[in-house]
Amino acid sequence: MKTLKFKLYQHKRNRFLKRSINAAGVIYNHCIALHKRYYCMWRKHLNCAKLQAHLAKLRKGQELWQLVGSQAVQDICQRIERAYQLFFKYPKKGVRPPNFKKVRKYKSFTLKQAGYKFLDGNRIKIGQKVYQYWNSREIEGKVKTLTIKRTPLGELFIVIVVDDIVGSKSKFEMSKIAGFDFGLKVFLTVSDGTQIESPQFLRQSLTVIKKANRQHSRKVKGSANRERARKNLVRKYEDVVNRRSDWFWKLAHDLTDRFDILCFETLNLQGMQRL
């Protein structure tokens, strides 16, 4: 399985997808409320199949809910079911049950077999509308799911899960083997004695982030200036995330080019930080 991510072009028709994501957030909160109400009444967990059948009846009378496809609604129910199963399985490990989310902060919805169609070039049809995306790579294999995701800046991405049928045919010699140890002060220590230091991008950008945070907190709540300041703050954080992700990928490519087999020790880094 492979995951591919493409950015959608900015266009006014993207409002329809953003409304669909908001509708998915409303359905998610409604499902959480039904779960809580069902448990208070019967002291039992609400079955996922019963919830899906109930929502299928409710969708017929809700115009906003019909913006979200039936398979996307089923996926929302399945997400909540998986979250509750983890909560029941690991109650003493800090796993919390799913809770309500703000609709404007709700991020995505997922389509499975239907609801989308890839057209020629860099076009995709979602529902009854056609969108364009940055086609940075070819889509090889069978598409399993398609997720429309919204960032805090309001940008839209499509995340595609592909069944990678064609296996890797690259040959390698098992001669260069290296072990790696994660650390709190040094990012990686290689078995040959070399150390890889972390660039600490967040610490480098801390002054800029503090300034953007102060500007955001001084604006009047609900005003257009506060929204602009919020987007400016989000851009500063996204810059840190992008630089860190770029460094990780370059480091991974460098290590796989130098060594045939990479061995990592499994550690609980969060537990080490607490100690």
MIMAR-561893 format. One line per field, with one value per residue: x, y, z of N, C-alpha, C, O in turn. Coordinates in pm, whole numbers, padded with zeros to 5 digits, m for minus. Example, Ala and Ser with C-alpha at 12.3 -4.5 7.8 and 13.67 -1.06 7.14 Angstrom:
<recs>
nu 01319, 01285
nv m00569, m00225
nw 00780, 00708
cau 01230, 01367
cav m00450, m00106
caw 00780, 00714
cu 01320, 01290
cv m00330, 00003
cw 00780, 00787
ou 01424, 01341
ov m00332, 00114
ow 00846, 00804
</recs>
This chain:
<recs>
nu 00084, 00052, 00072, m00035, m00011, m00171, m00201, m00484, m00585, m00636, m00963, m01292, m01486, m01400, m01525, m01743, m01635, m01530, m01762, m01868, m01685, m01739, m02001, m01948, m01821, m02039, m02197, m02023, m02014, m02282, m02293, m02124, m02278, m02501, m02380, m02307, m02560, m02687, m02533, m02585, m02853, m02876, m02645, m02464, m02250, m02292, m02379, m02192, m02313, m02586, m02580, m02501, m02722, m02920, m02828, m02848, m03122, m03167, m03029, m03189, m03368, m03212, m03066, m02809, m02656, m02660, m02464, m02242, m02120, m02267, m02082, m01879, m02006, m02037, m01768, m01707, m01854, m01715, m01461, m01513, m01594, m01352, m01200, m01336, m01300, m01021, m01015, m01160, m00992, m00742, m00767, m00616, m00390, m00390, m00551, m00810, m01169, m01342, m01434, m01637, m01588, m01484, m01661, m01552, m01288, m01275, m01125, m01132, m01285, m01358, m01366, m01451, m01507, m01671, m01795, m01597, m01383, m01109, m00992, m00863, m00522, m00455, m00695, m00980, m01290, m01516, m01801, m02031, m01867, m01570, m01227, m00895, m00561, m00223, m00029, 00211, 00328, 00299, 00005, 00010, m00113, m00402, m00656, m00754, m00875, m00988, m00914, m01030, m00872, m00843, m00640, m00523, m00489, m00683, m00634, m00671, m00620, m00579, m00566, m00447, m00482, m00309, m00308, m00024, 00067, 00277, 00580, 00893, 01183, 01445, 01787, 02013, 02311, 02379, 02578, 02651, 02573, 02413, 02365, 02141, 02093, 01857, 01853, 01820, 01964, 02143, 02038, 02062, 02277, 02523, 02633, 02898, 03016, 02971, 02779, 02455, 02329, 02038, 01871, 01697, 01464, 01239, 01338, 01503, 01318, 01178, 01171, 01042, 00795, 00700, 00664, 00463, 00263, 00212, 00111, m00124, m00268, m00327, m00522, m00870, m01119, m01291, m01263, m01156, m00889, m00782, m00821, m00649, m00408, m00408, m00377, m00125, 00027, m00016, 00117, 00383, 00424, 00375, 00591, 00801, 00727, 00742, 01014, 01130, 01020, 01130, 01400, 01402, 01329, 01544, 01753, 01674, 01695, 01970, 02075, 01971, 02101, 02363, 02372, 02277, 02116, 01928, 01918, 01716, 01668, 01392, 01234, 01075, 01031, 00884, 00842, 01108, 01163, 00997, 01133
nv m00119, 00222, 00572, 00866, 01217, 01507, 01848, 02057, 02288, 02637, 02751, 02889, 02694, 02522, 02578, 02414, 02165, 02239, 02300, 02043, 01915, 02052, 01962, 01692, 01716, 01799, 01566, 01388, 01492, 01455, 01176, 01119, 01230, 01059, 00817, 00875, 00928, 00682, 00516, 00625, 00559, 00275, 00164, 00038, m00023, 00146, m00020, m00033, m00098, m00054, 00219, 00317, 00240, 00396, 00657, 00656, 00679, 00930, 01101, 01140, 01344, 01562, 01828, 01938, 01722, 01557, 01645, 01499, 01190, 00857, 00653, 00799, 00878, 00627, 00573, 00764, 00663, 00423, 00517, 00629, 00396, 00245, 00412, 00391, 00117, 00107, 00259, 00097, m00121, m00034, 00104, 00194, 00313, 00575, 00625, 00801, 00832, 00906, 01247, 01549, 01773, 02090, 02225, 02394, 02330, 02073, 01820, 01638, 01410, 01079, 00894, 00585, 00333, 00469, 00790, 00949, 01019, 00976, 01184, 01273, 01385, 01620, 01619, 01565, 01421, 01491, 01406, 01597, 01783, 01909, 01908, 02046, 01934, 01942, 01753, 01579, 01332, 01005, 00805, 00488, 00158, 00021, 00233, 00263, 00418, 00759, 01063, 01378, 01652, 01924, 02197, 02402, 02654, 02663, 02543, 02280, 01931, 01620, 01293, 00988, 00644, 00375, 00053, m00108, m00301, m00386, m00517, m00426, m00441, m00397, m00472, m00563, m00581, m00758, m00635, m00397, m00305, m00130, m00003, 00198, 00443, 00614, 00932, 01179, 01417, 01395, 01332, 01090, 00815, 00646, 00310, 00304, 00507, 00771, 01073, 01214, 01523, 01701, 01955, 02127, 02293, 02423, 02565, 02742, 02903, 03020, 03288, 03428, 03297, 03362, 03638, 03647, 03520, 03701, 03916, 03800, 03754, 04011, 04108, 04184, 03957, 03764, 03946, 04059, 04118, 03960, 03707, 03718, 03745, 03500, 03321, 03401, 03316, 03040, 02987, 03027, 02810, 02603, 02636, 02548, 02279, 02189, 02229, 02053, 01807, 01792, 01770, 01523, 01343, 01375, 01287, 01020, 00921, 00953, 00772, 00526, 00509, 00474, 00244, m00105, m00251, m00135, m00099, m00037, 00056, m00015, 00220, 00391, 00701, 00913, 00830, 00831, 01104, 01197, 01090
nw 00000, m00083, m00019, m00167, m00212, m00323, m00417, m00447, m00701, m00636, m00637, m00693, m00689, m00498, m00266, m00241, m00165, 00082, 00220, 00224, 00390, 00627, 00662, 00706, 00953, 01111, 01098, 01223, 01489, 01554, 01555, 01773, 01978, 01968, 02042, 02311, 02424, 02384, 02546, 02798, 02826, 02793, 02887, 02720, 02436, 02129, 01837, 01530, 01284, 01335, 01382, 01129, 00973, 01093, 01038, 00761, 00723, 00837, 00663, 00443, 00498, 00549, 00405, 00413, 00500, 00282, 00117, 00172, 00070, 00083, 00139, 00259, 00493, 00614, 00657, 00852, 01069, 01102, 01173, 01427, 01557, 01556, 01719, 01966, 02015, 02057, 02289, 02470, 02474, 02564, 02831, 03045, 02949, 02884, 02664, 02519, 02485, 02172, 02109, 02089, 01808, 01680, 01410, 01215, 01240, 01161, 00959, 00730, 00490, 00371, 00071, m00081, m00284, m00465, m00590, m00693, m00974, m01184, m01437, m01765, m01774, m01523, m01381, m01174, m01092, m00850, m00697, m00864, m00976, m01134, m01062, m01049, m00993, m00861, m01045, m00949, m00965, m01117, m01089, m00993, m00991, m00815, m00703, m00374, m00163, m00135, 00008, 00101, 00221, 00449, 00530, 00812, 00694, 00503, 00261, 00018, m00012, m00186, m00075, m00162, m00138, m00258, m00397, m00416, m00656, m00821, m00737, m00579, m00776, m00733, m00680, m00420, m00226, 00065, 00239, 00362, 00668, 00925, 01253, 01449, 01698, 01879, 02041, 02308, 02316, 02098, 01772, 01609, 01653, 01487, 01424, 01342, 01478, 01404, 01447, 01416, 01416, 01523, 01336, 01472, 01401, 01505, 01726, 01592, 01462, 01664, 01757, 01549, 01553, 01808, 01780, 01580, 01723, 01932, 01783, 01691, 01929, 02011, 01847, 01786, 01883, 01643, 01437, 01107, 01093, 01295, 01187, 00966, 01105, 01234, 01019, 00936, 01157, 01140, 00901, 00978, 01151, 00969, 00799, 00961, 00991, 00724, 00663, 00847, 00763, 00505, 00569, 00703, 00495, 00316, 00478, 00515, 00250, 00214, 00404, 00314, 00072, 00151, 00312, 00319, 00495, 00766, 01110, 01383, 01721, 01926, 02106, 02379, 02340, 02447, 02708, 02795, 02785, 02993, 03209
cau 00000, 00123, m00011, 00006, m00077, m00169, m00267, m00583, m00575, m00729, m01073, m01412, m01566, m01352, m01618, m01831, m01564, m01520, m01896, m01883, m01607, m01818, m02113, m01892, m01800, m02170, m02236, m01935, m02061, m02410, m02264, m02072, m02392, m02581, m02306, m02318, m02699, m02717, m02468, m02656, m02982, m02870, m02517, m02403, m02186, m02377, m02323, m02163, m02412, m02709, m02558, m02502, m02860, m02993, m02786, m02900, m03258, m03164, m02975, m03293, m03435, m03115, m03003, m02665, m02592, m02653, m02339, m02144, m02165, m02303, m01961, m01808, m02076, m01999, m01630, m01710, m01897, m01607, m01356, m01556, m01592, m01213, m01154, m01393, m01235, m00892, m01042, m01198, m00881, m00631, m00822, m00519, m00272, m00413, m00633, m00937, m01274, m01362, m01517, m01685, m01489, m01537, m01687, m01458, m01157, m01281, m01023, m01138, m01377, m01297, m01447, m01390, m01519, m01752, m01798, m01488, m01336, m00993, m01005, m00735, m00434, m00454, m00831, m01053, m01431, m01566, m01943, m02068, m01778, m01435, m01122, m00759, m00463, m00084, 00005, 00356, 00377, 00199, m00069, 00026, m00183, m00547, m00690, m00841, m00954, m00951, m00949, m01018, m00821, m00833, m00538, m00568, m00488, m00794, m00594, m00728, m00536, m00638, m00475, m00489, m00419, m00299, m00262, 00098, 00073, 00409, 00680, 01022, 01276, 01582, 01877, 02110, 02401, 02368, 02715, 02662, 02472, 02439, 02268, 02117, 02040, 01797, 01890, 01750, 02051, 02188, 01924, 02096, 02415, 02544, 02720, 03038, 03066, 02928, 02658, 02372, 02266, 01911, 01881, 01612, 01401, 01148, 01417, 01551, 01207, 01101, 01152, 00939, 00666, 00655, 00615, 00334, 00166, 00173, 00024, m00254, m00339, m00367, m00633, m01003, m01176, m01397, m01236, m01082, m00746, m00743, m00813, m00523, m00298, m00409, m00317, 00018, 00085, m00018, 00224, 00512, 00432, 00386, 00728, 00882, 00690, 00793, 01160, 01162, 00987, 01229, 01526, 01383, 01332, 01681, 01834, 01637, 01755, 02114, 02107, 01942, 02204, 02491, 02364, 02179, 02025, 01928, 01861, 01682, 01621, 01258, 01238, 00964, 01095, 00804, 00873, 01241, 01155, 00940, 01234
cav 00000, 00348, 00691, 00979, 01340, 01609, 01972, 02106, 02428, 02729, 02788, 02917, 02573, 02450, 02602, 02298, 02064, 02287, 02279, 01899, 01882, 02102, 01869, 01571, 01748, 01796, 01426, 01329, 01534, 01389, 01036, 01119, 01254, 00936, 00720, 00913, 00911, 00539, 00457, 00670, 00492, 00130, 00119, m00048, 00045, 00148, m00099, 00047, m00126, 00015, 00362, 00344, 00230, 00512, 00776, 00647, 00733, 01073, 01176, 01170, 01469, 01666, 01874, 01956, 01591, 01494, 01686, 01394, 01063, 00752, 00583, 00887, 00868, 00499, 00583, 00838, 00568, 00327, 00587, 00637, 00259, 00209, 00490, 00332, m00011, 00135, 00307, m00017, m00216, 00023, 00212, 00240, 00366, 00714, 00637, 00864, 00808, 01020, 01353, 01646, 01857, 02210, 02198, 02470, 02267, 01935, 01821, 01557, 01298, 00975, 00821, 00454, 00283, 00555, 00931, 01021, 00959, 01044, 01218, 01289, 01490, 01643, 01651, 01463, 01453, 01455, 01438, 01645, 01892, 01870, 01986, 02026, 01918, 01942, 01614, 01572, 01197, 00918, 00717, 00350, 00064, 00038, 00329, 00203, 00523, 00897, 01150, 01522, 01704, 02068, 02243, 02522, 02770, 02653, 02476, 02146, 01826, 01487, 01188, 00866, 00519, 00293, m00085, m00119, m00440, m00415, m00522, m00366, m00534, m00351, m00569, m00505, m00675, m00747, m00621, m00279, m00309, m00028, 00011, 00338, 00462, 00745, 00997, 01303, 01529, 01366, 01270, 00953, 00771, 00532, 00207, 00330, 00614, 00905, 01125, 01300, 01623, 01755, 02101, 02200, 02399, 02500, 02659, 02846, 02992, 03054, 03433, 03466, 03243, 03442, 03767, 03623, 03484, 03825, 03993, 03733, 03769, 04150, 04143, 04165, 03827, 03771, 04046, 04013, 04129, 03842, 03593, 03733, 03714, 03355, 03256, 03429, 03228, 02904, 02979, 03012, 02672, 02515, 02647, 02458, 02141, 02157, 02217, 01931, 01693, 01787, 01718, 01379, 01267, 01377, 01199, 00882, 00885, 00943, 00649, 00410, 00501, 00433, 00114, m00199, m00289, m00038, m00158, 00066, 00007, 00031, 00291, 00479, 00831, 00999, 00787, 00878, 01248, 01217, 01058
caw 00000, m00091, m00001, m00250, m00171, m00427, m00378, m00542, m00742, m00573, m00726, m00616, m00673, m00380, m00156, m00227, m00086, 00220, 00280, 00247, 00509, 00740, 00681, 00768, 01093, 01176, 01111, 01325, 01621, 01578, 01591, 01910, 02067, 01972, 02123, 02452, 02465, 02387, 02663, 02918, 02835, 02796, 02941, 02619, 02323, 02010, 01727, 01413, 01180, 01372, 01362, 00986, 00925, 01145, 00964, 00625, 00726, 00867, 00550, 00344, 00530, 00579, 00281, 00436, 00512, 00151, 00051, 00200, 00014, 00178, 00182, 00351, 00621, 00671, 00704, 00978, 01171, 01125, 01249, 01567, 01610, 01584, 01834, 02086, 02038, 02121, 02425, 02553, 02480, 02642, 02915, 03144, 02882, 02846, 02543, 02551, 02385, 02080, 02164, 01991, 01740, 01617, 01269, 01131, 01251, 01110, 00856, 00608, 00474, 00287, m00027, m00108, m00421, m00551, m00554, m00758, m01099, m01239, m01578, m01834, m01723, m01379, m01342, m01099, m01073, m00717, m00705, m00997, m01013, m01179, m00996, m01097, m00887, m00903, m01074, m00931, m00992, m01178, m00998, m01038, m00905, m00797, m00599, m00272, m00100, m00165, 00120, 00079, 00348, 00458, 00622, 00886, 00606, 00410, 00138, 00004, m00068, m00200, m00028, m00232, m00096, m00378, m00379, m00497, m00702, m00875, m00632, m00608, m00839, m00712, m00620, m00329, m00161, 00209, 00289, 00446, 00773, 01026, 01362, 01485, 01833, 01900, 02165, 02339, 02280, 01962, 01704, 01575, 01666, 01397, 01483, 01308, 01563, 01360, 01511, 01333, 01501, 01475, 01309, 01566, 01323, 01589, 01805, 01501, 01423, 01782, 01766, 01451, 01597, 01922, 01729, 01514, 01827, 02001, 01693, 01686, 02056, 02029, 01758, 01842, 01846, 01543, 01335, 00989, 01125, 01374, 01096, 00892, 01197, 01258, 00902, 00940, 01258, 01086, 00799, 01047, 01196, 00853, 00751, 01045, 00957, 00590, 00669, 00919, 00677, 00398, 00625, 00730, 00371, 00264, 00563, 00485, 00122, 00232, 00477, 00230, m00031, 00209, 00377, 00267, 00604, 00875, 01231, 01481, 01849, 01959, 02234, 02415, 02355, 02537, 02843, 02828, 02811, 03125, 03309
cu 00088, 00024, 00047, m00076, m00059, m00248, m00364, m00556, m00676, m00836, m01198, m01500, m01517, m01440, m01709, m01765, m01552, m01653, m01918, m01804, m01679, m01936, m02066, m01865, m01931, m02216, m02153, m01984, m02195, m02390, m02211, m02185, m02480, m02513, m02323, m02459, m02734, m02656, m02538, m02788, m02968, m02742, m02448, m02341, m02276, m02308, m02305, m02267, m02545, m02696, m02561, m02643, m02943, m02957, m02836, m03043, m03258, m03117, m03081, m03362, m03342, m03041, m02852, m02594, m02575, m02533, m02231, m02201, m02191, m02180, m01878, m01873, m02042, m01857, m01623, m01751, m01786, m01490, m01390, m01553, m01450, m01161, m01209, m01331, m01098, m00911, m01078, m01081, m00768, m00683, m00720, m00393, m00292, m00493, m00771, m01043, m01287, m01459, m01558, m01570, m01558, m01548, m01586, m01317, m01158, m01202, m01060, m01260, m01320, m01401, m01375, m01408, m01588, m01742, m01689, m01448, m01220, m01011, m00866, m00654, m00438, m00592, m00895, m01196, m01475, m01710, m01979, m01975, m01639, m01334, m00988, m00664, m00323, m00038, 00157, 00413, 00263, 00134, m00065, m00040, m00331, m00573, m00790, m00932, m00902, m01003, m00929, m00986, m00805, m00730, m00591, m00566, m00605, m00757, m00645, m00627, m00621, m00530, m00527, m00411, m00427, m00248, m00143, 00118, 00212, 00512, 00810, 01117, 01421, 01663, 01975, 02194, 02397, 02508, 02730, 02545, 02510, 02327, 02260, 02052, 01986, 01841, 01813, 01833, 02102, 02076, 01950, 02245, 02431, 02644, 02867, 03097, 03023, 02796, 02587, 02296, 02134, 01923, 01799, 01548, 01307, 01224, 01470, 01443, 01128, 01074, 01042, 00802, 00612, 00598, 00479, 00226, 00120, 00080, m00116, m00334, m00388, m00487, m00767, m01062, m01292, m01372, m01157, m00931, m00698, m00732, m00686, m00403, m00291, m00344, m00166, 00089, 00090, 00092, 00360, 00530, 00447, 00526, 00821, 00855, 00749, 00945, 01201, 01135, 01088, 01362, 01516, 01395, 01473, 01772, 01803, 01699, 01906, 02152, 02080, 02041, 02336, 02489, 02255, 02073, 02041, 01854, 01840, 01631, 01483, 01260, 01110, 01022, 01016, 00828, 01011, 01241, 01097, 01041, 01346
cv 00125, 00462, 00805, 01102, 01446, 01731, 02016, 02252, 02512, 02771, 02809, 02793, 02488, 02474, 02483, 02189, 02108, 02274, 02131, 01856, 01932, 02010, 01739, 01595, 01748, 01652, 01357, 01365, 01471, 01242, 01026, 01138, 01130, 00829, 00751, 00890, 00762, 00473, 00499, 00596, 00343, 00075, 00018, 00038, 00035, 00075, m00011, 00026, m00055, 00165, 00399, 00338, 00350, 00639, 00775, 00700, 00884, 01155, 01217, 01303, 01584, 01706, 01890, 01822, 01523, 01540, 01581, 01262, 00958, 00677, 00668, 00885, 00736, 00502, 00660, 00745, 00468, 00390, 00591, 00499, 00216, 00284, 00433, 00196, 00006, 00181, 00191, m00115, m00165, 00135, 00272, 00300, 00508, 00733, 00691, 00831, 00926, 01120, 01450, 01728, 01980, 02187, 02271, 02414, 02122, 01927, 01751, 01467, 01206, 00910, 00691, 00414, 00380, 00700, 01013, 00946, 01042, 01062, 01233, 01403, 01498, 01683, 01533, 01512, 01400, 01501, 01476, 01756, 01839, 01965, 01952, 02018, 01916, 01798, 01597, 01434, 01114, 00830, 00576, 00256, 00099, 00131, 00265, 00307, 00660, 00985, 01295, 01584, 01855, 02106, 02362, 02649, 02771, 02591, 02332, 02053, 01701, 01384, 01055, 00748, 00423, 00155, m00107, m00265, m00476, m00407, m00460, m00472, m00491, m00457, m00496, m00617, m00650, m00740, m00504, m00275, m00206, m00028, 00156, 00344, 00604, 00802, 01125, 01425, 01516, 01289, 01122, 00930, 00643, 00437, 00229, 00449, 00753, 00943, 01221, 01394, 01670, 01904, 02187, 02323, 02485, 02603, 02772, 02949, 03042, 03204, 03480, 03418, 03323, 03576, 03752, 03590, 03608, 03908, 03932, 03758, 03913, 04190, 04112, 04033, 03845, 03869, 03985, 04020, 04009, 03718, 03599, 03700, 03565, 03280, 03281, 03339, 03084, 02885, 02960, 02869, 02575, 02520, 02555, 02313, 02100, 02140, 02088, 01807, 01678, 01729, 01569, 01296, 01263, 01287, 01053, 00836, 00867, 00811, 00525, 00398, 00448, 00291, 00028, m00235, m00188, m00098, m00046, m00001, 00066, 00091, 00371, 00617, 00923, 00961, 00833, 01028, 01277, 01186, 01160
cw 00000, m00075, m00082, m00211, m00279, m00379, m00487, m00577, m00664, m00674, m00641, m00599, m00555, m00258, m00134, m00142, 00060, 00291, 00310, 00371, 00634, 00769, 00745, 00917, 01172, 01199, 01218, 01466, 01656, 01618, 01734, 02010, 02079, 02056, 02273, 02504, 02477, 02511, 02793, 02937, 02862, 02858, 02849, 02510, 02200, 01895, 01603, 01302, 01208, 01348, 01214, 00929, 00971, 01068, 00821, 00617, 00750, 00748, 00450, 00371, 00560, 00451, 00296, 00440, 00377, 00070, 00068, 00147, 00120, 00228, 00278, 00490, 00690, 00726, 00835, 01092, 01204, 01200, 01397, 01632, 01644, 01706, 01965, 02117, 02103, 02265, 02518, 02572, 02568, 02732, 03011, 03081, 02830, 02719, 02581, 02446, 02292, 02138, 02053, 01934, 01684, 01466, 01180, 01138, 01204, 00979, 00726, 00607, 00366, 00197, m00061, m00254, m00516, m00503, m00619, m00884, m01152, m01390, m01639, m01772, m01572, m01328, m01271, m01078, m00937, m00710, m00847, m01048, m01046, m01116, m01061, m00979, m00947, m00920, m01069, m00959, m01051, m01070, m01056, m00938, m00892, m00679, m00502, m00207, m00145, m00051, 00079, 00213, 00340, 00564, 00702, 00804, 00509, 00277, 00138, m00063, m00088, m00163, m00081, m00176, m00214, m00338, m00473, m00537, m00748, m00763, m00676, m00664, m00820, m00639, m00528, m00270, m00011, 00271, 00384, 00544, 00879, 01129, 01406, 01622, 01844, 02035, 02186, 02301, 02137, 01892, 01674, 01598, 01585, 01462, 01449, 01386, 01523, 01428, 01416, 01424, 01439, 01449, 01404, 01500, 01408, 01672, 01717, 01470, 01543, 01794, 01671, 01495, 01715, 01877, 01662, 01616, 01903, 01913, 01686, 01814, 02079, 01944, 01826, 01792, 01748, 01431, 01219, 01014, 01206, 01286, 01012, 00980, 01227, 01142, 00896, 01041, 01208, 00982, 00865, 01096, 01079, 00793, 00831, 01009, 00822, 00591, 00739, 00833, 00564, 00449, 00653, 00603, 00311, 00346, 00534, 00353, 00135, 00302, 00392, 00114, 00024, 00263, 00313, 00371, 00717, 00993, 01334, 01609, 01878, 02099, 02253, 02444, 02450, 02682, 02888, 02858, 02949, 03235, 03311
ou 00187, m00093, 00165, m00195, 00053, m00348, m00330, m00510, m00785, m00805, m01210, m01580, m01584, m01433, m01749, m01831, m01561, m01657, m01979, m01851, m01680, m01967, m02135, m01885, m01934, m02268, m02205, m01993, m02220, m02460, m02248, m02189, m02528, m02579, m02349, m02478, m02804, m02718, m02550, m02831, m03041, m02731, m02383, m02374, m02329, m02193, m02389, m02305, m02608, m02790, m02619, m02680, m03026, m03045, m02865, m03081, m03337, m03162, m03066, m03409, m03389, m02965, m02776, m02483, m02486, m02502, m02137, m02315, m02144, m02173, m01814, m01803, m02021, m01829, m01543, m01692, m01767, m01426, m01307, m01515, m01427, m01087, m01138, m01310, m01061, m00831, m01031, m01073, m00706, m00646, m00734, m00300, m00220, m00502, m00839, m01009, m01247, m01553, m01518, m01468, m01675, m01455, m01540, m01234, m01055, m01210, m01023, m01329, m01243, m01510, m01253, m01332, m01565, m01691, m01687, m01475, m01231, m01041, m00765, m00708, m00425, m00604, m00867, m01219, m01471, m01739, m01959, m02003, m01596, m01352, m00970, m00682, m00305, m00012, 00225, 00534, 00146, 00199, m00130, m00026, m00378, m00520, m00896, m01053, m00787, m01122, m00822, m01063, m00759, m00732, m00694, m00636, m00626, m00841, m00660, m00558, m00720, m00418, m00638, m00288, m00535, m00158, m00161, 00176, 00261, 00529, 00835, 01131, 01510, 01614, 02015, 02151, 02409, 02549, 02811, 02431, 02627, 02210, 02358, 01968, 02058, 01862, 01748, 01777, 02106, 02024, 01869, 02328, 02363, 02729, 02954, 03211, 03037, 02714, 02651, 02209, 02121, 01980, 01825, 01574, 01297, 01179, 01480, 01473, 01022, 00965, 00959, 00703, 00492, 00497, 00389, 00110, 00002, m00018, m00215, m00455, m00480, m00546, m00775, m01054, m01379, m01451, m01100, m00856, m00586, m00644, m00621, m00307, m00183, m00265, m00090, 00199, 00188, 00154, 00444, 00639, 00521, 00575, 00910, 00947, 00800, 00998, 01296, 01215, 01128, 01427, 01612, 01462, 01517, 01858, 01894, 01750, 01964, 02249, 02157, 02062, 02412, 02592, 02157, 01955, 02152, 01740, 01932, 01560, 01461, 01284, 01046, 01058, 01075, 00834, 01030, 01313, 01141, 01038, 01440
ov 00133, 00451, 00838, 01092, 01472, 01718, 02014, 02329, 02466, 02819, 02754, 02787, 02392, 02401, 02456, 02127, 02026, 02242, 02097, 01772, 01864, 01982, 01683, 01504, 01703, 01620, 01277, 01278, 01436, 01191, 00934, 01073, 01098, 00758, 00660, 00840, 00723, 00387, 00420, 00572, 00288, m00046, m00075, 00156, m00072, 00105, 00074, 00121, m00002, 00230, 00501, 00421, 00401, 00720, 00880, 00760, 00957, 01269, 01317, 01369, 01693, 01628, 01859, 01810, 01439, 01482, 01574, 01227, 00969, 00640, 00614, 00890, 00733, 00443, 00627, 00748, 00432, 00323, 00560, 00485, 00157, 00228, 00427, 00163, m00069, 00146, 00186, m00183, m00243, 00251, 00386, 00335, 00554, 00845, 00634, 00804, 01037, 01084, 01433, 01750, 01976, 02137, 02215, 02445, 02055, 02018, 01800, 01450, 01250, 00875, 00688, 00458, 00374, 00729, 01135, 00827, 01164, 00966, 01210, 01502, 01398, 01770, 01417, 01630, 01280, 01620, 01398, 01816, 01737, 02087, 01846, 02085, 01893, 01728, 01601, 01421, 01148, 00787, 00549, 00272, 00195, 00111, 00218, 00286, 00674, 00983, 01332, 01572, 01908, 02053, 02419, 02745, 02870, 02585, 02270, 02091, 01679, 01389, 01015, 00751, 00392, 00142, m00124, m00344, m00584, m00302, m00442, m00580, m00545, m00522, m00383, m00732, m00537, m00829, m00508, m00245, m00196, m00049, 00229, 00262, 00701, 00727, 01175, 01527, 01614, 01192, 01037, 01015, 00544, 00477, 00177, 00488, 00846, 00857, 01300, 01352, 01676, 01975, 02306, 02437, 02606, 02717, 02886, 03067, 03101, 03244, 03563, 03490, 03348, 03622, 03833, 03627, 03619, 03965, 04005, 03782, 03935, 04296, 04024, 04002, 03930, 03876, 03877, 03938, 03962, 03635, 03496, 03637, 03509, 03188, 03193, 03290, 03013, 02779, 02886, 02813, 02477, 02419, 02492, 02233, 01989, 02049, 02021, 01714, 01567, 01650, 01495, 01192, 01159, 01219, 00970, 00724, 00778, 00746, 00429, 00288, 00383, 00224, 00080, m00248, m00159, m00143, 00028, m00101, 00186, 00021, 00414, 00647, 01002, 01048, 00869, 01073, 01370, 01247, 01147
ow 00074, m00114, m00068, m00181, m00323, m00308, m00606, m00493, m00631, m00783, m00532, m00505, m00516, m00159, m00021, m00058, 00151, 00410, 00411, 00448, 00736, 00885, 00830, 00998, 01286, 01305, 01296, 01552, 01771, 01705, 01807, 02114, 02187, 02132, 02352, 02615, 02570, 02574, 02886, 03050, 02945, 02880, 02896, 02495, 02171, 01862, 01573, 01235, 01117, 01301, 01177, 00846, 00896, 01036, 00765, 00516, 00691, 00732, 00380, 00278, 00594, 00395, 00204, 00389, 00360, m00034, m00012, 00176, 00233, 00346, 00369, 00591, 00811, 00830, 00922, 01200, 01321, 01282, 01482, 01748, 01750, 01787, 02065, 02233, 02193, 02352, 02632, 02674, 02640, 02711, 03054, 03153, 02742, 02670, 02666, 02331, 02328, 02207, 01938, 02000, 01645, 01403, 01081, 01053, 01208, 00897, 00620, 00708, 00281, 00242, m00069, m00340, m00637, m00395, m00603, m00899, m01165, m01462, m01573, m01724, m01502, m01242, m01302, m01051, m00912, m00716, m00939, m01152, m00992, m01117, m01119, m00877, m01066, m00822, m01173, m00975, m01036, m00975, m01157, m00817, m00952, m00570, m00543, m00198, m00186, m00019, 00029, 00308, 00239, 00675, 00664, 00838, 00438, 00187, 00243, m00157, m00019, m00213, m00047, m00168, m00264, m00256, m00593, m00462, m00718, m00701, m00795, m00607, m00886, m00547, m00555, m00265, 00035, 00346, 00476, 00506, 00918, 01096, 01400, 01656, 01822, 02131, 02094, 02259, 02063, 01948, 01711, 01567, 01610, 01542, 01519, 01364, 01602, 01462, 01346, 01500, 01316, 01532, 01417, 01537, 01387, 01685, 01762, 01453, 01526, 01836, 01708, 01479, 01723, 01929, 01685, 01598, 01935, 01962, 01678, 01807, 02157, 01967, 01912, 01673, 01767, 01337, 01230, 00963, 01187, 01306, 00990, 00936, 01243, 01163, 00856, 01014, 01232, 00976, 00814, 01084, 01088, 00741, 00773, 00997, 00808, 00527, 00697, 00830, 00530, 00380, 00629, 00601, 00263, 00291, 00529, 00345, 00074, 00263, 00396, 00063, m00048, 00262, 00259, 00339, 00760, 00980, 01367, 01604, 01856, 02198, 02157, 02558, 02523, 02769, 03004, 02948, 03016, 03342, 03389
</recs>
